[in-house]
Amino acid sequence: MKNIFLIALILCSNILFAQDKNLALGGNVTANSENPLFPAKNAVDGIINRNSKWMSADVKPPHILEISFPNYCNINEIIIYTGIPENEKLPAEMGKAAGFWSAKNFKIQYWDDANWTDIPNAEVHENRLNEVKFKFPSPLNTFRVRMVCDDGEPISIMEFMVMGTETKNVAPVLNTDLLAKKEIRTEDQQINVKVDSKVIGKTMKYVGYNQGYYMPGSNASGWIEYSGVNSLRIWTTLNTYVPVTAVEVDKTLNSVIEFDQRKNELRKSPEANKYLKWDALLPIYSQPEKNSTNPMVFNYALTELKRLKIDPVIQIGNIDFNDTWSNKWQQWQRFYALAYYAAKTGDVTMFAMQNEPNHRLSGMTLSQWISGMKIVSDAIHCAIADVNLKYNKNLKAEMVGPVTAGNNPEWWRAVMQAIKTDYHGKKVKDDLIEIFSTHSYNSPAGGYTNRVNDIRKIIEDSHPDHKALPIVFTELGRWMNSYLIDKEETMDSPSLFTEWAGIYTNNTLNQAYGMWAFKFSNTTSDAYSEGVKSGHHFTWQGKRVVEDGMVNLAANMPVTTFNGTNGKFITDGVKTDSAAWTSDGNEKEKWLEINLKQSKNIGSAIVYTGSDGGVYTAPDRIRNFKLQYDDNGTWVDIKGGTAKENKFAQLYMLFKSTVKTSKIRFITAEAGPIKVREIKLFDPKYNPDPKQKDFDISGIQRTGEVVRLFAKGFKNERPLFKTKSNVVDENFDSITSFDEQTGNYYMWLVQRGEYKDQLTIDLSALNIDVNTPISAETVSPTEYGSVTEMPTLDANGRLKITLGNQSVTLLTIPTKKLTKTTLSANADATVIADKFINKNYGTQKTLNVQLNAGSPEKNEVSYIQFIGKDFDHTKRAFLTVNGSVSILDRPFRIHVYAIPNTNWKENELTWLNAPLLDGKEALLKAVGTKAFVAGELAFTKTKENQTLDVTDILKKHVNTSVTFVLIRETRQMGDDEDKGRELSISSKEGQNPPKLEIWK
């Protein structure tokens, strides 16, 4: 009877516990911002749909939604519904990457009667779900909970459910800690900034990139050098670089004793042993890699980076790990071989295992990775030690890991707990991993206010010695490419590059050890045929296709549409929204027919759909369509002319074989309205030659200029000085460093808001000479990293500067008084292509720059030569030219290159003999070897000075003379935005001649 009673009591208790209710339903909810149409109360009304939601206002993060209860509650689960339900999406909202509409980075906190405290394991990053559940192992007793989200855009929460039971304990009445409403600043402000002599930490050790293409003969090294980064993450796989056939495979090896015996034998003679087949491996390293989205020649990349004094991180992809000693021996050899060669050839010290092993598609378990870590760490450290011994080097091996995707404390804790246990199962003195690495995407600057510190706490709590490791982000991006591809933002957008700058700020203040921006260039893949949108540089991706230089067979040809509307815009040559054809969207199948009037050979097409945001940006692009040709009255699909899940507003379609026809049809079954801006057709003679691969960088985006400026001032663990302002503004950043090598202080100033800051900066504590040449380099909606101001210090050690709206500025502040010498141009001239190829323009009063691939005789490039001495002793150097553009008051952006120690005569220079100029195109050759990137200048219709800091170029490369080349190069396939515009710059014969200021 007693047992029956106990059983009944237990069952009753379980039933009561199971009867949780939604405590938040109809409860007291507040938010720190809200869209008036979608107030906070909607998040607790029990309705889960897109029309009943809380939406934050368009303010900077954090976005906070707080729920309080009249009594203390025992909470067992919290459920967040976010984004748009699948069955409620409109046609234009479909086809986006998972989680596109959802809140992405948030955590749940509870009130512990004194503070807001993070709930363990109740935090997500890079969320891709509409429904996110947090179940707690034991009830959480509190009367207040909240969601804190650091997304950089308005978020939508359809419902915030709090499942649990209410107690009889009445909650106290709080008179403080009310949730303050966010305010949106719009007015300009005065800010006082003071730099103290107190050192508060260090800058990052590494400011790096994830590699793009790196092929011999390309200009990649030139642009990498210009970027100023000091590390590049190199992508390799064992299957490519150390195939199993190149090492000993012995299935009978079954003990650690045998493993150690063979390892020791191999190490006695690393380059001549019976295990590693170097005769098979060495040729691989000098051949182009064919199976990667980042083609390179490994040996070339290593030697170039060594020449440039850039430290690689070798990312080694492989998941072939198991617990047999035969497998461990096989893997040890493979990692050892690659590490040994990389250290010997390129002085490489940093290596990492499988990229993002915790990713759902990785195919690797946590225990598998930890077991592999023990083998790989030993192999890498042995390889470096053996290279040091044989070649008298002093390299220090550093294993980087676990290289996880997103927020994953479970992995981080487990890896830290195993970090001092080797493959023998013994505790060892040194950590198996020297640098802790993870990845992060989709968070704005505000999302990194405490990110590194949070990770550091997990490491310290889990490490056997409770110590921290250097923390790096080996991949970091404002957006994952799968999200960015569907946003209006580009890497040139102020809303994006200012957040990049702020991420650098916050991670520096948190004492991060390094950041590798993803990625260097817009490389292609199966999913992204026209390249990733998140590349900081444009590249030709193996095929140089210049649309404006090809004859469009469809130009102004008649177009018939399925609904009888006027289709003339399809072939009018204008790619803007104002010249687009649109449908009303009610029809199931939509088509357009282009009548070429006569039969023509067609080898390729370029199709523009959606809005005119450029090669990538068009959330309203047409995702699925195909081209057909008329074959004697029958419409036949063109092989190579079908787009499935198209991600691009501008799509190049290279046909599998030549089509001969007089009519081409575009057809789609896309739901909803569609927009087609242009369809161009080309003769097969314009098809790219598969034997003539082009992997050149063709231009840089504003985010790339932000990376360059930050690397210039804040790499290599420089002292970080206390910097304070008199305002609280989450859009404003200011940090200060000092570089002993150059003798310069650097200040990083960021304004993410759409208002200006009038700054007064007090540098009196730093004892800087009043007459020192201070420069401000700026990236803004109108600037691309050029020098925008040369502020001066007053007698009290203060300077004044304007920080424009949505801008990033680097101040370079020498400590000592320098002497200025101003050089006038020794020679300058414009050269013009095509029929003017042999004509000299050396006596003209203006220098001109123009790009017109369709009319080569309008291509103009200008050369300016300065002659001096002892350029390598230069402390500061500035090139200044004065000019304006002919039409349209928007920036005209040009590249400036420097060619050192070359001589030419002003009255003899023509396109034909101009140094390093391509024979036909406005394109400079040998960049990175004979010519070097000096920077970008942007001109408007207002005639004014434009200045570049060219200090590094002169110090590194110039002896007695330097020639600057001003050129507008084609940046990507459809680049014709400056067609018809001409830049005019005053020559040495003009009123405002070019000048080169040298400070020593």
Beta strands, then each sheet from edge to edge (+ up, - down):
strand 1: 21-22
strand 2: 28-31
strand 3: 54-55
strand 4: 63-82
strand 5: 106-111
strand 6: 116-124
strand 7: 131-149
strand 8: 156-170
strand 9: 189-202
strand 10: 206-210
strand 11: 231-237
strand 12: 311-317
strand 13: 350-352
strand 14: 398-404
strand 15: 435-441
strand 16: 471-477
strand 17: 514-517
strand 18: 537-539
strand 19: 559-561
strand 20: 581-582
strand 21: 590-609
strand 22: 625-631
strand 23: 634-643
strand 24: 650-668
strand 25: 675-682
strand 26: 697-700
strand 27: 719-725
strand 28: 732-739
strand 29: 744-751
strand 30: 757-762
strand 31: 775-779
strand 32: 784-789
strand 33: 798-803
strand 34: 807-814
strand 35: 820-824
strand 36: 827-832
strand 37: 846-849
strand 38: 860-867
strand 39: 876-885
strand 40: 892-900
strand 41: 932-939
strand 42: 944-949
strand 43: 961-967
strand 44: 983-986
strand 45: 995-999
sheet 1: 1+ 8- 3+
sheet 2: 1+ 8- 4+ 2-
sheet 3: 1+ 8- 4+ 7- 5+ 6-
sheet 4: 32+ 31- 34+ 29- 28+ 27- 9+ 30+ 33-
sheet 5: 10+ 11+ 12+ 13+ 14+ 15+ 16+ 17+ 10+
sheet 6: 18+ 26-
sheet 7: 19+ 21- 24+ 22- 23+
sheet 8: 19+ 21- 25+ 20-
sheet 9: 35+ 45- 39+ 42-
sheet 10: 35+ 45- 39+ 44- 37+
sheet 11: 36+ 38- 43+ 40- 41+
end
